[in-house]
Amino acid sequence: MLMAHPAVLEELLRRYEELRAQQGEGGDGVARGMEDVSYTLCVCTGTREIAAALVAAREQLRRPAAGRNTPVSTSVPA
C-alpha cells in the first residue's frame, strides 16, 4: 500500500484540527473545508471514515522513520 509522506499527514491533521475548532462558527467555507480534508485524510490512509483516518494517520506518524517507506541509500561504505 502506498503511504502518504509524513509532512502531508502532519499538514492534513493540522488543517483538520484547525477547521474542527472553527466548526462552531459555522459558514459554508468551514463545512466545505472539513469535507475536503476529511476526504483527503481517508484517501491518504486507505480508510472510509474520518475517525479511522485520524487513528491511521496518527499511527503512521508515530512509527519510527526506519519503519516508513524511505529511500534506501545507494552509497557504499569506504
N, CA, C and O atoms as a Maestro MAE file, in Angstrom:
{
 s_m_m2io_version
 :::
 2.0.0
}

f_m_ct {
 s_m_title
 :::
 protein
 m_atom[312] {
  # First column is atom index #
  i_m_mmod_type
  r_m_x_coord
  r_m_y_coord
  r_m_z_coord
  i_m_residue_number
  s_m_chain_name
  s_m_pdb_residue_name
  s_m_pdb_atom_name
  i_m_atomic_number
  :::
  1 25 0.844 -1.182 0.000 1 A "MET " " N  " 7
  2 3 0.000 0.000 0.000 1 A "MET " " CA " 6
  3 2 0.883 1.237 0.000 1 A "MET " " C  " 6
  4 15 1.890 1.288 0.706 1 A "MET " " O  " 8
  5 25 0.512 2.212 -0.777 2 A "LEU " " N  " 7
  6 3 1.213 3.484 -0.779 2 A "LEU " " CA " 6
  7 2 0.911 4.222 0.515 2 A "LEU " " C  " 6
  8 15 -0.191 4.136 1.057 2 A "LEU " " O  " 8
  9 25 1.900 4.938 0.991 3 A "MET " " N  " 7
  10 3 1.707 5.702 2.224 3 A "MET " " CA " 6
  11 2 2.024 7.161 1.948 3 A "MET " " C  " 6
  12 15 2.969 7.480 1.226 3 A "MET " " O  " 8
  13 25 1.236 8.027 2.523 4 A "ALA " " N  " 7
  14 3 1.450 9.459 2.362 4 A "ALA " " CA " 6
  15 2 2.731 9.874 3.081 4 A "ALA " " C  " 6
  16 15 3.110 9.280 4.091 4 A "ALA " " O  " 8
  17 25 3.377 10.880 2.560 5 A "HIS " " N  " 7
  18 3 4.575 11.418 3.195 5 A "HIS " " CA " 6
  19 2 4.174 11.974 4.565 5 A "HIS " " C  " 6
  20 15 3.108 12.575 4.700 5 A "HIS " " O  " 8
  21 25 5.014 11.778 5.570 6 A "PRO " " N  " 7
  22 3 4.688 12.272 6.916 6 A "PRO " " CA " 6
  23 2 4.346 13.768 6.957 6 A "PRO " " C  " 6
  24 15 3.473 14.181 7.719 6 A "PRO " " O  " 8
  25 25 5.020 14.566 6.156 7 A "ALA " " N  " 7
  26 3 4.726 16.006 6.147 7 A "ALA " " CA " 6
  27 2 3.305 16.274 5.644 7 A "ALA " " C  " 6
  28 15 2.639 17.197 6.111 7 A "ALA " " O  " 8
  29 25 2.854 15.467 4.701 8 A "VAL " " N  " 7
  30 3 1.486 15.609 4.178 8 A "VAL " " CA " 6
  31 2 0.486 15.253 5.269 8 A "VAL " " C  " 6
  32 15 -0.485 15.977 5.486 8 A "VAL " " O  " 8
  33 25 0.721 14.143 5.952 9 A "LEU " " N  " 7
  34 3 -0.183 13.738 7.028 9 A "LEU " " CA " 6
  35 2 -0.216 14.778 8.140 9 A "LEU " " C  " 6
  36 15 -1.283 15.099 8.663 9 A "LEU " " O  " 8
  37 25 0.946 15.302 8.501 10 A "GLU " " N  " 7
  38 3 1.000 16.330 9.553 10 A "GLU " " CA " 6
  39 2 0.189 17.553 9.163 10 A "GLU " " C  " 6
  40 15 -0.545 18.103 9.985 10 A "GLU " " O  " 8
  41 25 0.318 17.981 7.915 11 A "GLU " " N  " 7
  42 3 -0.426 19.152 7.443 11 A "GLU " " CA " 6
  43 2 -1.928 18.876 7.418 11 A "GLU " " C  " 6
  44 15 -2.719 19.736 7.804 11 A "GLU " " O  " 8
  45 25 -2.323 17.698 6.971 12 A "LEU " " N  " 7
  46 3 -3.746 17.356 6.942 12 A "LEU " " CA " 6
  47 2 -4.328 17.302 8.353 12 A "LEU " " C  " 6
  48 15 -5.432 17.794 8.586 12 A "LEU " " O  " 8
  49 25 -3.597 16.712 9.289 13 A "LEU " " N  " 7
  50 3 -4.069 16.667 10.677 13 A "LEU " " CA " 6
  51 2 -4.154 18.061 11.270 13 A "LEU " " C  " 6
  52 15 -5.102 18.369 11.992 13 A "LEU " " O  " 8
  53 25 -3.172 18.913 10.974 14 A "ARG " " N  " 7
  54 3 -3.186 20.288 11.470 14 A "ARG " " CA " 6
  55 2 -4.408 21.032 10.924 14 A "ARG " " C  " 6
  56 15 -5.113 21.722 11.660 14 A "ARG " " O  " 8
  57 25 -4.640 20.878 9.628 15 A "ARG " " N  " 7
  58 3 -5.767 21.545 8.984 15 A "ARG " " CA " 6
  59 2 -7.106 21.027 9.534 15 A "ARG " " C  " 6
  60 15 -8.029 21.808 9.768 15 A "ARG " " O  " 8
  61 25 -7.201 19.724 9.735 16 A "TYR " " N  " 7
  62 3 -8.421 19.134 10.283 16 A "TYR " " CA " 6
  63 2 -8.725 19.727 11.661 16 A "TYR " " C  " 6
  64 15 -9.854 20.138 11.927 16 A "TYR " " O  " 8
  65 25 -7.713 19.768 12.535 17 A "GLU " " N  " 7
  66 3 -7.916 20.315 13.886 17 A "GLU " " CA " 6
  67 2 -8.272 21.798 13.843 17 A "GLU " " C  " 6
  68 15 -9.105 22.266 14.619 17 A "GLU " " O  " 8
  69 25 -7.646 22.526 12.942 18 A "GLU " " N  " 7
  70 3 -7.942 23.953 12.785 18 A "GLU " " CA " 6
  71 2 -9.395 24.161 12.370 18 A "GLU " " C  " 6
  72 15 -10.094 25.001 12.937 18 A "GLU " " O  " 8
  73 25 -9.838 23.404 11.395 19 A "LEU " " N  " 7
  74 3 -11.219 23.525 10.920 19 A "LEU " " CA " 6
  75 2 -12.221 23.049 11.964 19 A "LEU " " C  " 6
  76 15 -13.297 23.629 12.112 19 A "LEU " " O  " 8
  77 25 -11.866 21.999 12.680 20 A "ARG " " N  " 7
  78 3 -12.765 21.494 13.723 20 A "ARG " " CA " 6
  79 2 -12.978 22.550 14.805 20 A "ARG " " C  " 6
  80 15 -14.077 22.683 15.342 20 A "ARG " " O  " 8
  81 25 -11.925 23.296 15.121 21 A "ALA " " N  " 7
  82 3 -12.042 24.357 16.113 21 A "ALA " " CA " 6
  83 2 -12.942 25.491 15.616 21 A "ALA " " C  " 6
  84 15 -13.581 26.174 16.416 21 A "ALA " " O  " 8
  85 25 -12.991 25.688 14.306 22 A "GLN " " N  " 7
  86 3 -13.808 26.752 13.711 22 A "GLN " " CA " 6
  87 2 -15.229 26.298 13.409 22 A "GLN " " C  " 6
  88 15 -16.081 27.114 13.058 22 A "GLN " " O  " 8
  89 25 -15.487 25.015 13.540 23 A "GLN " " N  " 7
  90 3 -16.769 24.443 13.128 23 A "GLN " " CA " 6
  91 2 -17.961 25.107 13.803 23 A "GLN " " C  " 6
  92 15 -18.995 25.285 13.160 23 A "GLN " " O  " 8
  93 25 -17.856 25.475 15.063 24 A "GLY " " N  " 7
  94 3 -18.956 26.103 15.772 24 A "GLY " " CA " 6
  95 2 -19.311 27.471 15.229 24 A "GLY " " C  " 6
  96 15 -20.420 27.963 15.435 24 A "GLY " " O  " 8
  97 25 -18.364 28.084 14.535 25 A "GLU " " N  " 7
  98 3 -18.593 29.411 13.968 25 A "GLU " " CA " 6
  99 2 -19.463 29.353 12.722 25 A "GLU " " C  " 6
  100 15 -19.988 30.369 12.267 25 A "GLU " " O  " 8
  101 25 -19.607 28.152 12.179 26 A "GLY " " N  " 7
  102 3 -20.468 27.977 11.003 26 A "GLY " " CA " 6
  103 2 -19.801 28.464 9.740 26 A "GLY " " C  " 6
  104 15 -18.593 28.695 9.693 26 A "GLY " " O  " 8
  105 25 -20.607 28.611 8.734 27 A "GLY " " N  " 7
  106 3 -20.105 29.075 7.450 27 A "GLY " " CA " 6
  107 2 -19.869 27.927 6.493 27 A "GLY " " C  " 6
  108 15 -19.428 26.843 6.875 27 A "GLY " " O  " 8
  109 25 -20.180 28.201 5.230 28 A "ASP " " N  " 7
  110 3 -20.018 27.182 4.195 28 A "ASP " " CA " 6
  111 2 -18.556 26.836 3.961 28 A "ASP " " C  " 6
  112 15 -18.235 25.695 3.629 28 A "ASP " " O  " 8
  113 25 -17.671 27.806 4.129 29 A "GLY " " N  " 7
  114 3 -16.252 27.569 3.902 29 A "GLY " " CA " 6
  115 2 -15.678 26.554 4.873 29 A "GLY " " C  " 6
  116 15 -14.875 25.702 4.493 29 A "GLY " " O  " 8
  117 25 -16.093 26.651 6.127 30 A "VAL " " N  " 7
  118 3 -15.608 25.720 7.146 30 A "VAL " " CA " 6
  119 2 -16.155 24.323 6.865 30 A "VAL " " C  " 6
  120 15 -15.413 23.342 6.920 30 A "VAL " " O  " 8
  121 25 -17.424 24.232 6.570 31 A "ALA " " N  " 7
  122 3 -18.036 22.927 6.292 31 A "ALA " " CA " 6
  123 2 -17.397 22.283 5.066 31 A "ALA " " C  " 6
  124 15 -17.093 21.090 5.074 31 A "ALA " " O  " 8
  125 25 -17.199 23.058 4.035 32 A "ARG " " N  " 7
  126 3 -16.584 22.530 2.805 32 A "ARG " " CA " 6
  127 2 -15.137 22.117 3.075 32 A "ARG " " C  " 6
  128 15 -14.683 21.079 2.594 32 A "ARG " " O  " 8
  129 25 -14.421 22.928 3.841 33 A "GLY " " N  " 7
  130 3 -13.044 22.586 4.196 33 A "GLY " " CA " 6
  131 2 -12.966 21.286 4.980 33 A "GLY " " C  " 6
  132 15 -12.073 20.471 4.750 33 A "GLY " " O  " 8
  133 25 -13.909 21.089 5.919 34 A "MET " " N  " 7
  134 3 -13.954 19.845 6.694 34 A "MET " " CA " 6
  135 2 -14.204 18.651 5.782 34 A "MET " " C  " 6
  136 15 -13.572 17.605 5.934 34 A "MET " " O  " 8
  137 25 -15.126 18.807 4.834 35 A "GLU " " N  " 7
  138 3 -15.397 17.725 3.888 35 A "GLU " " CA " 6
  139 2 -14.144 17.389 3.081 35 A "GLU " " C  " 6
  140 15 -13.801 16.219 2.907 35 A "GLU " " O  " 8
  141 25 -13.470 18.424 2.593 36 A "ASP " " N  " 7
  142 3 -12.290 18.220 1.761 36 A "ASP " " CA " 6
  143 2 -11.156 17.540 2.529 36 A "ASP " " C  " 6
  144 15 -10.584 16.558 2.056 36 A "ASP " " O  " 8
  145 25 -10.839 18.056 3.699 37 A "VAL " " N  " 7
  146 3 -9.720 17.495 4.452 37 A "VAL " " CA " 6
  147 2 -10.060 16.097 4.973 37 A "VAL " " C  " 6
  148 15 -9.184 15.236 5.052 37 A "VAL " " O  " 8
  149 25 -11.313 15.873 5.323 38 A "SER " " N  " 7
  150 3 -11.727 14.539 5.773 38 A "SER " " CA " 6
  151 2 -11.591 13.534 4.644 38 A "SER " " C  " 6
  152 15 -11.078 12.433 4.842 38 A "SER " " O  " 8
  153 25 -12.047 13.908 3.470 39 A "TYR " " N  " 7
  154 3 -11.935 13.033 2.297 39 A "TYR " " CA " 6
  155 2 -10.467 12.725 2.000 39 A "TYR " " C  " 6
  156 15 -10.106 11.573 1.760 39 A "TYR " " O  " 8
  157 25 -9.632 13.753 2.016 40 A "THR " " N  " 7
  158 3 -8.216 13.578 1.699 40 A "THR " " CA " 6
  159 2 -7.523 12.693 2.727 40 A "THR " " C  " 6
  160 15 -6.698 11.853 2.369 40 A "THR " " O  " 8
  161 25 -7.852 12.876 3.999 41 A "LEU " " N  " 7
  162 3 -7.282 12.013 5.034 41 A "LEU " " CA " 6
  163 2 -7.694 10.557 4.814 41 A "LEU " " C  " 6
  164 15 -6.879 9.648 4.968 41 A "LEU " " O  " 8
  165 25 -8.941 10.343 4.457 42 A "CYS " " N  " 7
  166 3 -9.411 8.976 4.199 42 A "CYS " " CA " 6
  167 2 -8.669 8.360 3.016 42 A "CYS " " C  " 6
  168 15 -8.255 7.203 3.079 42 A "CYS " " O  " 8
  169 25 -8.501 9.117 1.953 43 A "VAL " " N  " 7
  170 3 -7.784 8.604 0.783 43 A "VAL " " CA " 6
  171 2 -6.336 8.300 1.144 43 A "VAL " " C  " 6
  172 15 -5.813 7.250 0.772 43 A "VAL " " O  " 8
  173 25 -5.686 9.208 1.863 44 A "CYS " " N  " 7
  174 3 -4.268 9.038 2.209 44 A "CYS " " CA " 6
  175 2 -4.024 7.863 3.153 44 A "CYS " " C  " 6
  176 15 -2.929 7.302 3.175 44 A "CYS " " O  " 8
  177 25 -5.025 7.495 3.919 45 A "THR " " N  " 7
  178 3 -4.846 6.418 4.896 45 A "THR " " CA " 6
  179 2 -5.538 5.129 4.487 45 A "THR " " C  " 6
  180 15 -5.415 4.121 5.183 45 A "THR " " O  " 8
  181 25 -6.260 5.137 3.378 46 A "GLY " " N  " 7
  182 3 -6.942 3.934 2.915 46 A "GLY " " CA " 6
  183 2 -8.122 3.554 3.782 46 A "GLY " " C  " 6
  184 15 -8.429 2.372 3.936 46 A "GLY " " O  " 8
  185 25 -8.785 4.546 4.351 47 A "THR " " N  " 7
  186 3 -9.937 4.297 5.211 47 A "THR " " CA " 6
  187 2 -11.187 4.923 4.592 47 A "THR " " C  " 6
  188 15 -11.115 5.617 3.578 47 A "THR " " O  " 8
  189 25 -12.327 4.665 5.220 48 A "ARG " " N  " 7
  190 3 -13.590 5.203 4.697 48 A "ARG " " CA " 6
  191 2 -14.293 6.146 5.657 48 A "ARG " " C  " 6
  192 15 -15.267 6.799 5.282 48 A "ARG " " O  " 8
  193 25 -13.817 6.223 6.878 49 A "GLU " " N  " 7
  194 3 -14.441 7.096 7.875 49 A "GLU " " CA " 6
  195 2 -13.362 7.956 8.512 49 A "GLU " " C  " 6
  196 15 -12.230 7.510 8.704 49 A "GLU " " O  " 8
  197 25 -13.718 9.186 8.837 50 A "ILE " " N  " 7
  198 3 -12.733 10.120 9.359 50 A "ILE " " CA " 6
  199 2 -12.138 9.646 10.684 50 A "ILE " " C  " 6
  200 15 -10.950 9.862 10.929 50 A "ILE " " O  " 8
  201 25 -12.921 9.016 11.531 51 A "ALA " " N  " 7
  202 3 -12.376 8.539 12.809 51 A "ALA " " CA " 6
  203 2 -11.251 7.537 12.570 51 A "ALA " " C  " 6
  204 15 -10.210 7.602 13.224 51 A "ALA " " O  " 8
  205 25 -11.455 6.619 11.643 52 A "ALA " " N  " 7
  206 3 -10.427 5.633 11.312 52 A "ALA " " CA " 6
  207 2 -9.238 6.299 10.629 52 A "ALA " " C  " 6
  208 15 -8.092 5.907 10.852 52 A "ALA " " O  " 8
  209 25 -9.504 7.296 9.806 53 A "ALA " " N  " 7
  210 3 -8.428 8.013 9.117 53 A "ALA " " CA " 6
  211 2 -7.535 8.749 10.108 53 A "ALA " " C  " 6
  212 15 -6.313 8.757 9.955 53 A "ALA " " O  " 8
  213 25 -8.132 9.364 11.118 54 A "LEU " " N  " 7
  214 3 -7.358 10.076 12.129 54 A "LEU " " CA " 6
  215 2 -6.460 9.110 12.905 54 A "LEU " " C  " 6
  216 15 -5.289 9.400 13.151 54 A "LEU " " O  " 8
  217 25 -7.015 7.972 13.283 55 A "VAL " " N  " 7
  218 3 -6.232 6.958 14.002 55 A "VAL " " CA " 6
  219 2 -5.087 6.468 13.127 55 A "VAL " " C  " 6
  220 15 -3.947 6.382 13.585 55 A "VAL " " O  " 8
  221 25 -5.381 6.147 11.877 56 A "ALA " " N  " 7
  222 3 -4.365 5.624 10.966 56 A "ALA " " CA " 6
  223 2 -3.265 6.654 10.706 56 A "ALA " " C  " 6
  224 15 -2.085 6.305 10.696 56 A "ALA " " O  " 8
  225 25 -3.635 7.907 10.499 57 A "ALA " " N  " 7
  226 3 -2.642 8.952 10.238 57 A "ALA " " CA " 6
  227 2 -1.733 9.148 11.441 57 A "ALA " " C  " 6
  228 15 -0.516 9.260 11.292 57 A "ALA " " O  " 8
  229 25 -2.312 9.190 12.615 58 A "ARG " " N  " 7
  230 3 -1.507 9.377 13.823 58 A "ARG " " CA " 6
  231 2 -0.598 8.171 14.063 58 A "ARG " " C  " 6
  232 15 0.539 8.322 14.509 58 A "ARG " " O  " 8
  233 25 -1.102 6.990 13.768 59 A "GLU " " N  " 7
  234 3 -0.278 5.785 13.928 59 A "GLU " " CA " 6
  235 2 0.898 5.795 12.947 59 A "GLU " " C  " 6
  236 15 2.019 5.444 13.313 59 A "GLU " " O  " 8
  237 25 0.641 6.190 11.726 60 A "GLN " " N  " 7
  238 3 1.722 6.261 10.735 60 A "GLN " " CA " 6
  239 2 2.789 7.259 11.178 60 A "GLN " " C  " 6
  240 15 3.980 7.024 10.972 60 A "GLN " " O  " 8
  241 25 2.379 8.354 11.774 61 A "LEU " " N  " 7
  242 3 3.340 9.363 12.225 61 A "LEU " " CA " 6
  243 2 4.111 8.908 13.458 61 A "LEU " " C  " 6
  244 15 5.227 9.373 13.692 61 A "LEU " " O  " 8
  245 25 3.537 8.010 14.246 62 A "ARG " " N  " 7
  246 3 4.214 7.504 15.444 62 A "ARG " " CA " 6
  247 2 5.294 6.476 15.118 62 A "ARG " " C  " 6
  248 15 6.229 6.286 15.896 62 A "ARG " " O  " 8
  249 25 5.169 5.824 13.989 63 A "ARG " " N  " 7
  250 3 6.149 4.797 13.625 63 A "ARG " " CA " 6
  251 2 7.524 5.430 13.475 63 A "ARG " " C  " 6
  252 15 7.648 6.560 13.003 63 A "ARG " " O  " 8
  253 25 8.551 4.699 13.877 64 A "PRO " " N  " 7
  254 3 9.907 5.213 13.682 64 A "PRO " " CA " 6
  255 2 10.205 5.392 12.191 64 A "PRO " " C  " 6
  256 15 9.659 4.682 11.346 64 A "PRO " " O  " 8
  257 25 11.061 6.331 11.891 65 A "ALA " " N  " 7
  258 3 11.395 6.625 10.494 65 A "ALA " " CA " 6
  259 2 11.902 5.392 9.766 65 A "ALA " " C  " 6
  260 15 11.662 5.255 8.566 65 A "ALA " " O  " 8
  261 25 12.593 4.493 10.448 66 A "ALA " " N  " 7
  262 3 13.117 3.284 9.804 66 A "ALA " " CA " 6
  263 2 11.995 2.384 9.300 66 A "ALA " " C  " 6
  264 15 12.193 1.629 8.348 66 A "ALA " " O  " 8
  265 25 10.828 2.453 9.920 67 A "GLY " " N  " 7
  266 3 9.709 1.617 9.514 67 A "GLY " " CA " 6
  267 2 8.906 2.189 8.371 67 A "GLY " " C  " 6
  268 15 8.045 1.510 7.812 67 A "GLY " " O  " 8
  269 25 9.179 3.432 8.016 68 A "ARG " " N  " 7
  270 3 8.453 4.071 6.923 68 A "ARG " " CA " 6
  271 2 9.104 3.716 5.603 68 A "ARG " " C  " 6
  272 15 10.227 3.212 5.558 68 A "ARG " " O  " 8
  273 25 8.391 3.983 4.547 69 A "ASN " " N  " 7
  274 3 8.939 3.754 3.212 69 A "ASN " " CA " 6
  275 2 9.881 4.895 2.866 69 A "ASN " " C  " 6
  276 15 9.469 5.880 2.253 69 A "ASN " " O  " 8
  277 25 11.127 4.767 3.250 70 A "THR " " N  " 7
  278 3 12.114 5.799 2.974 70 A "THR " " CA " 6
  279 2 13.094 5.274 1.948 70 A "THR " " C  " 6
  280 15 13.344 4.070 1.889 70 A "THR " " O  " 8
  281 25 13.652 6.157 1.140 71 A "PRO " " N  " 7
  282 3 14.615 5.705 0.142 71 A "PRO " " CA " 6
  283 2 15.815 5.051 0.799 71 A "PRO " " C  " 6
  284 15 16.258 5.470 1.868 71 A "PRO " " O  " 8
  285 25 16.324 4.046 0.166 72 A "VAL " " N  " 7
  286 3 17.500 3.351 0.672 72 A "VAL " " CA " 6
  287 2 18.730 4.012 0.091 72 A "VAL " " C  " 6
  288 15 18.770 4.326 -1.099 72 A "VAL " " O  " 8
  289 25 19.731 4.225 0.920 73 A "SER " " N  " 7
  290 3 20.975 4.825 0.456 73 A "SER " " CA " 6
  291 2 21.682 3.873 -0.501 73 A "SER " " C  " 6
  292 15 21.755 2.667 -0.262 73 A "SER " " O  " 8
  293 25 22.197 4.433 -1.579 74 A "THR " " N  " 7
  294 3 22.920 3.610 -2.536 74 A "THR " " CA " 6
  295 2 24.418 3.799 -2.412 74 A "THR " " C  " 6
  296 15 25.183 3.259 -3.211 74 A "THR " " O  " 8
  297 25 24.844 4.563 -1.413 75 A "SER " " N  " 7
  298 3 26.283 4.773 -1.248 75 A "SER " " CA " 6
  299 2 26.922 3.532 -0.654 75 A "SER " " C  " 6
  300 15 26.290 2.787 0.095 75 A "SER " " O  " 8
  301 25 28.161 3.326 -0.991 76 A "VAL " " N  " 7
  302 3 28.907 2.175 -0.496 76 A "VAL " " CA " 6
  303 2 29.888 2.666 0.555 76 A "VAL " " C  " 6
  304 15 30.641 3.607 0.303 76 A "VAL " " O  " 8
  305 25 29.892 2.036 1.744 77 A "PRO " " N  " 7
  306 3 30.819 2.487 2.776 77 A "PRO " " CA " 6
  307 2 32.271 2.332 2.327 77 A "PRO " " C  " 6
  308 15 32.606 1.399 1.597 77 A "PRO " " O  " 8
  309 25 33.121 3.242 2.762 78 A "ALA " " N  " 7
  310 3 34.540 3.215 2.366 78 A "ALA " " CA " 6
  311 2 35.320 2.193 3.146 78 A "ALA " " C  " 6
  312 15 36.524 2.043 2.935 78 A "ALA " " O  " 8
  :::
 }
 m_bond[311] {
  # First column is bond index #
  i_m_from
  i_m_to
  i_m_order
  :::
  1 1 2 1
  2 2 3 1
  3 3 4 2
  4 3 5 1
  5 5 6 1
  6 6 7 1
  7 7 8 2
  8 7 9 1
  9 9 10 1
  10 10 11 1
  11 11 12 2
  12 11 13 1
  13 13 14 1
  14 14 15 1
  15 15 16 2
  16 15 17 1
  17 17 18 1
  18 18 19 1
  19 19 20 2
  20 19 21 1
  21 21 22 1
  22 22 23 1
  23 23 24 2
  24 23 25 1
  25 25 26 1
  26 26 27 1
  27 27 28 2
  28 27 29 1
  29 29 30 1
  30 30 31 1
  31 31 32 2
  32 31 33 1
  33 33 34 1
  34 34 35 1
  35 35 36 2
  36 35 37 1
  37 37 38 1
  38 38 39 1
  39 39 40 2
  40 39 41 1
  41 41 42 1
  42 42 43 1
  43 43 44 2
  44 43 45 1
  45 45 46 1
  46 46 47 1
  47 47 48 2
  48 47 49 1
  49 49 50 1
  50 50 51 1
  51 51 52 2
  52 51 53 1
  53 53 54 1
  54 54 55 1
  55 55 56 2
  56 55 57 1
  57 57 58 1
  58 58 59 1
  59 59 60 2
  60 59 61 1
  61 61 62 1
  62 62 63 1
  63 63 64 2
  64 63 65 1
  65 65 66 1
  66 66 67 1
  67 67 68 2
  68 67 69 1
  69 69 70 1
  70 70 71 1
  71 71 72 2
  72 71 73 1
  73 73 74 1
  74 74 75 1
  75 75 76 2
  76 75 77 1
  77 77 78 1
  78 78 79 1
  79 79 80 2
  80 79 81 1
  81 81 82 1
  82 82 83 1
  83 83 84 2
  84 83 85 1
  85 85 86 1
  86 86 87 1
  87 87 88 2
  88 87 89 1
  89 89 90 1
  90 90 91 1
  91 91 92 2
  92 91 93 1
  93 93 94 1
  94 94 95 1
  95 95 96 2
  96 95 97 1
  97 97 98 1
  98 98 99 1
  99 99 100 2
  100 99 101 1
  101 101 102 1
  102 102 103 1
  103 103 104 2
  104 103 105 1
  105 105 106 1
  106 106 107 1
  107 107 108 2
  108 107 109 1
  109 109 110 1
  110 110 111 1
  111 111 112 2
  112 111 113 1
  113 113 114 1
  114 114 115 1
  115 115 116 2
  116 115 117 1
  117 117 118 1
  118 118 119 1
  119 119 120 2
  120 119 121 1
  121 121 122 1
  122 122 123 1
  123 123 124 2
  124 123 125 1
  125 125 126 1
  126 126 127 1
  127 127 128 2
  128 127 129 1
  129 129 130 1
  130 130 131 1
  131 131 132 2
  132 131 133 1
  133 133 134 1
  134 134 135 1
  135 135 136 2
  136 135 137 1
  137 137 138 1
  138 138 139 1
  139 139 140 2
  140 139 141 1
  141 141 142 1
  142 142 143 1
  143 143 144 2
  144 143 145 1
  145 145 146 1
  146 146 147 1
  147 147 148 2
  148 147 149 1
  149 149 150 1
  150 150 151 1
  151 151 152 2
  152 151 153 1
  153 153 154 1
  154 154 155 1
  155 155 156 2
  156 155 157 1
  157 157 158 1
  158 158 159 1
  159 159 160 2
  160 159 161 1
  161 161 162 1
  162 162 163 1
  163 163 164 2
  164 163 165 1
  165 165 166 1
  166 166 167 1
  167 167 168 2
  168 167 169 1
  169 169 170 1
  170 170 171 1
  171 171 172 2
  172 171 173 1
  173 173 174 1
  174 174 175 1
  175 175 176 2
  176 175 177 1
  177 177 178 1
  178 178 179 1
  179 179 180 2
  180 179 181 1
  181 181 182 1
  182 182 183 1
  183 183 184 2
  184 183 185 1
  185 185 186 1
  186 186 187 1
  187 187 188 2
  188 187 189 1
  189 189 190 1
  190 190 191 1
  191 191 192 2
  192 191 193 1
  193 193 194 1
  194 194 195 1
  195 195 196 2
  196 195 197 1
  197 197 198 1
  198 198 199 1
  199 199 200 2
  200 199 201 1
  201 201 202 1
  202 202 203 1
  203 203 204 2
  204 203 205 1
  205 205 206 1
  206 206 207 1
  207 207 208 2
  208 207 209 1
  209 209 210 1
  210 210 211 1
  211 211 212 2
  212 211 213 1
  213 213 214 1
  214 214 215 1
  215 215 216 2
  216 215 217 1
  217 217 218 1
  218 218 219 1
  219 219 220 2
  220 219 221 1
  221 221 222 1
  222 222 223 1
  223 223 224 2
  224 223 225 1
  225 225 226 1
  226 226 227 1
  227 227 228 2
  228 227 229 1
  229 229 230 1
  230 230 231 1
  231 231 232 2
  232 231 233 1
  233 233 234 1
  234 234 235 1
  235 235 236 2
  236 235 237 1
  237 237 238 1
  238 238 239 1
  239 239 240 2
  240 239 241 1
  241 241 242 1
  242 242 243 1
  243 243 244 2
  244 243 245 1
  245 245 246 1
  246 246 247 1
  247 247 248 2
  248 247 249 1
  249 249 250 1
  250 250 251 1
  251 251 252 2
  252 251 253 1
  253 253 254 1
  254 254 255 1
  255 255 256 2
  256 255 257 1
  257 257 258 1
  258 258 259 1
  259 259 260 2
  260 259 261 1
  261 261 262 1
  262 262 263 1
  263 263 264 2
  264 263 265 1
  265 265 266 1
  266 266 267 1
  267 267 268 2
  268 267 269 1
  269 269 270 1
  270 270 271 1
  271 271 272 2
  272 271 273 1
  273 273 274 1
  274 274 275 1
  275 275 276 2
  276 275 277 1
  277 277 278 1
  278 278 279 1
  279 279 280 2
  280 279 281 1
  281 281 282 1
  282 282 283 1
  283 283 284 2
  284 283 285 1
  285 285 286 1
  286 286 287 1
  287 287 288 2
  288 287 289 1
  289 289 290 1
  290 290 291 1
  291 291 292 2
  292 291 293 1
  293 293 294 1
  294 294 295 1
  295 295 296 2
  296 295 297 1
  297 297 298 1
  298 298 299 1
  299 299 300 2
  300 299 301 1
  301 301 302 1
  302 302 303 1
  303 303 304 2
  304 303 305 1
  305 305 306 1
  306 306 307 1
  307 307 308 2
  308 307 309 1
  309 309 310 1
  310 310 311 1
  311 311 312 2
  :::
 }
}
